Amino acid sequence: MRTLWRYISAFFRWTWRLLNFTRSLFFNLIFIALVLIIAGIWVQSSSTSPETARGALLLDITGVVVDKPSVSNKIGIIGRQLFGANTDKLQENSLFDIVDAIRQAKTDSNITGLVLDLKDFAGGDQPSMQYIGKALREFRDSGKPVYAIGDSYSQGQYYLASFANKIWLSPQGMVDLHGFATNGLYYKSLLDKLKVSTHVFRVGTYKSAVEPFIRDDMSPAAREADGRWIGELWQNYLNTVAANRQITAQQLFPGAQATLDALQKLSGDTAQYALNSKLVDALATPAQVEKALTEKFGWNKKDKDFQAVSLYDYQVKAKPRQSSTIAVIYASGAIMDGEETPGNVGGDTTAHQIREARLDPAVKAIVLRVNSPGGSVSASELIREELEAAREAGKPVVVSMGGMAASGGYWISTPANYIVANPSTLTGSIGIFGVVNTLENSLREIGVNTDGVATSPLADVSTTKALPLEVQQMIQLSIENGYQRFINLVAKSRNKTPQQIDQIAQGHVWTGQDAKNNGLVDSLGDFDDAVAKAAGLAKLKTWSLSYYQDDPSMLDLVFSSLNGSVRAMLPEAIRAALPAPLADAASAVKVESDKLSMFNDPRNRYAFCLNCADIK
């Protein structure tokens, strides 16, 4: 018996030691990782930048371009160096950091040219790419050449490549021009089969955000409206690229049948078609491109490549801070109640940033950079009220619209002294909707029923019971009240009557050009134009920009890097196990699910344009 207890005691003793060892090892590894991160950040931030060798700036944009990345570029670079996570396609790049780098390189004597290597560039909205293109043109105008190299070019990659002096394409490559399209999922038949009762409340003929719940296809009104703005975006794309290539839009994209006919004559040689159509300047193998760039920029023995510094290694010097500043505040992503989360606008966070700018005596004006499809009405109103307070305090407010400033994105723009939009901005979508799903029929089908007592029908609200008629009527009244408030705010800010605004509202999505024609924005331009306007309204001769954004903490770096690694591996592993159609469907369902999970307005009222960003 004593021997048995001795074995049992030894088992628990060694188990306890093993647990202690594992625990110590785990925390020691975390400690070592934190030390390495701190050391890396300290070296990156405190060391003097090494002198850049003469050569090209390699614009090797990896991932997507956004106004405001979830993790700052500097922190992201260190994270990639330490963790080595392969998150290329998920990586976010700051639009403004890219433009600043190009503009600094323009006057940098060590930078003698620029090379666009866009094989890992996943895209961005058209106004963002046009802003980068503007910086590339400024670079070219300084007398320094811009070259584009690639095995193939997607539409987004080719848009940027078109700003180059010379475009190289692999003899086996292609320029994939095909046009734009939008596609969404519709759930009516599914909801009917599941016996889910969907209660939809909306105002606006064109407020198509609720159609997935009540239809199996697009309504004629939504098809007409979406067809208009997507056609304008495609025409803007063609006009810009054609002008860059000094050909006509018809030559750039003659249509599907004409493209097919030309390819048939060339036996399907897409590279030769691109050359014949003047989409590219030369066909060359990687070795031939390398030789040409080496002759231009020199040879780097260490890297065994032509002499160049990557965008991610190029040090952009901070501009000296002036006594007068213009606050730049981002509203990038869906507008939700509460604190900011990655990729979304937090009503509380943004309102607090605006308040800080209002109370800062050094801030003389505010530029609100809006790139949002909208979201919660209550969160949008919270942001709007703070902007209105800033304007009443004597600080001019200028809105710079990015790719989207629709629904709630337009709501928060209404207090501005001046609104600047890009011709390809999607804006308007002035309308309100609400959706409530109840499961009483679904539960009854499997033998589950809900019953109880209530002091009034207004108290008897549950997802497991039918929505009382009185509640339905109250929600509809709330939606209509929200819509009236929306158009009244717009009418007041645009010096029009509510009736005039109602005619161009109704949930209708407009491009920036149409919005200008309809009086919803003041001028067409980009971020630079918005800043110049803010400085003019504040009567500033010199100023510096103060960007309001939270710097990620050390733990943010650790968890975002680890999360990036997981996101980089798991989705690909899962998709690899699925047939292609199922993988695409799973991805689409996830996107739709993510949209719905963001809805958190306390009154279930949303000014949201669900289909504005779904362009491929």
Residue, then its C-alpha position, 0 to 999 in steps of 0.5 A: m500500500r505504501t509503495l502504491w502511495r509512493y508511486i501516486s505521490a511521485f506521479f503528482r510531484w512530477t506532473w506538478r514539476l512539468l506544469n511549472f516548467t511548461r508555465s515558466l517556459f511559456f511566460n519566458l518565451i513571451f518575455i523574450a518576444l516582448v524584449l525583442i519587440i521593444a528592442g526592434i522598435w527602439v532601434q527603428s525609432s531611435s537610430t539614424s537612418p542609413e544613407t540610401a544608396r543611389g538607385a530606384l525607389l521600389l514601389d513594391i506595394t504588398g496587400v491593399v491600400v487603405d486610408k487608415p491601416s488597422v496597424s501602423n506601417k512602422i509597427g507592421i514592418i517590425g512585426r513582419q521582421l520579428f514574426g515572419a508572418n506571411t500575410d501579404k494579401l491581408q496587409e494594409n498600407s496607408l495611402f498617405d504614407i505611400v504618397d509621402a514616400i513618393r513625394q520625398a523621393k521626388t526631391d531625394s538626390n539618392i533616388t534616380g527613378l521609381v520602379l513599380d513592382l505590383k505583383d503582390f498589390a491586391g488593390g484599393d478604391q479608385p480615388s486612392m489609386q488616383y491619388i497615388g497616380k497623382a504623386l507618380r505623375e509629380f515624380r515623372d514631371s520632376g524628370k525622374p523616370v517611372y517603370a512598371i514591371g510585371d508578369s501579368y497585371s490585374q485591373g488595379q495593378y494596371y491602373l497604377a502601372s499606366f502612370a509609368n513612362k514604360i511598362w514591361l510585360s512578360p511574354q507569357g503574361m496578360v493585362d486583365l481588363h474586363g470591367f466592373a461588376t457587383n454581386g450580392l447574396y439574397y436570402k428570401s428563399l432561405l429565410d422562407k425555408l427556415k420559416v424566419s419572419t423578417h420584418v423590414f422597415r425602410v424609407g427610400t425607393y433605392k435603399s437596396a440594403v434590405e433587399p437581400f432579406i425580402r427578395d431573391d434578386m435585385s429590384p429594377a430600381a436597384r439595378e437601374a441605380d447600381g448600373r448607373w454608378i458602376g458604369e460611371l466608375w468604369q468609364n472614369y477608369l478607362n478615361t484615366v488609363a487611356a489618357n496615361r497611355q495616350i490612346t482612346a478609351q475604345q482602344l483600351f477596352p474595345g469590348a468583350q467581343a472585339t477583344l475575343d476576336a483580336l485574341q483569336k487572330l493571335s491564337g490566344d497570345t495575350a501578351q502580344y495582344a497587350l503590346n499590339s493594343k499599346l497597353v504595354d511598351a515592351l515584352a521582356t523576360p525577368a532577366q531582360v528587365e533586370k539587365a535594363l534596370t541594372e543599366k539604369f540604376g546599377w547593380n547591388k552585389k549584396d542583394k544580387d539585383f538592380q540597385a533599389v530601396s523598397l518602399y518598406d525600407y525607405q525612411v520618410k522624414a517627419k515634417p517639422r511641426q508648425s505652431s498652427t495645425i490642421a487636424v486630420i481625423y479618419a472615419s474609415g470603415a463601417i460606423m458602429d456604436g462604442e469604441e473603434t475596432p480594426g476596420n470600423v469607425g467607433g462613434d465614441t472614439t471618433a467623437h472624442q478625437i473631434r472634441e480633442a481637436r476642438l479644444d486644442p488651441a493649436v488646431k485651427a481647422i479640421v479635415l475629416r477624411v471619410n471613407s465609409p459606407g455608413g452604419s449606425v444612425s446613433a453613432s453617426e449622429l454622435i460624430r455629427e454633433e461633435l463636428e457641429a460643435a467644432r464648427e460653432a467654436g470657429k474651427p472650419v471643418v472640411v470633409s475629404m471624401g475617399g472611395m465611399a461616403a455613403s449613408g451614414g458616411y454622408w450623415i457625418s459630413t453634413p456639418a462641414n463648411y466645405i465638402v471635397a469628393n473625388p469624381s469616383t467617390l460613391t456618396g449619397s445613399i440618403g436613406i434609413f432602414g431597419v431589419v428585425n428577424t423573429l424565429e417563432n415559426s422556426l421554433r414551432e416547426i421543431g415543437v418549441n413554443t413561447d408564451g408568457v404575460a406582459t403589461s403591454p404589447l410594447a414589453d412583449v418583444s422577443t426573437t422567439k415570438a411574433l413582433p407585435l403590430e404596435v411595435q412594428q408601427m413604432i419602428q416604422l415611425s422611428i425609421e421615417n423620423g430618422y429619414q426626415r431628420f436626415i434630409n433636413l440635416v442635408a437640406k440645411s447644410r446644402n442650402k436646399t429645401p427638404q423637398q429638393i433633397d428628397q428628390i435626390a435622396q431615397g437611398h440613391v447612390w451617386t458618384g462624386q461627379d453626380a453628387k457635385n451636379n446635384g449639389l451634395v458636394d462643393s467641389l471635385g478634388d482629392f485630399d490635397d485640395a481639402v487640406a488647402k481649402a481648410a487652410g484657406l478657411a482658417k486663413l493660414k499661411t503655414w501649417s502642419l498636419s496633425y493626424y489623430q489616430d491611436d498608436p497600437s500598444m505592444l500587446d496590439l503588435v503581438f496579437s495582431s502579428l499572431n492573428g495575422s499568422v493564423r489568418a494567413m494560414l487557416p483560410e488558405a488551408i480551409r479553402a484548399a480543402l474545398p472545391a473552388p465554387l464552394a470556397d468562393a461561396a464560403s468567402a462570400v457568406k463570411v463577408e455577408s456575415d461580417k457585415l451583419s455582425m457589425f449592426n449594433d444600433p440601439r434603435n435598430r436604425y441604419a444608414f448603410c450602403l451594403n453594396c457600395a464596396d462590393i465591386k470586382 
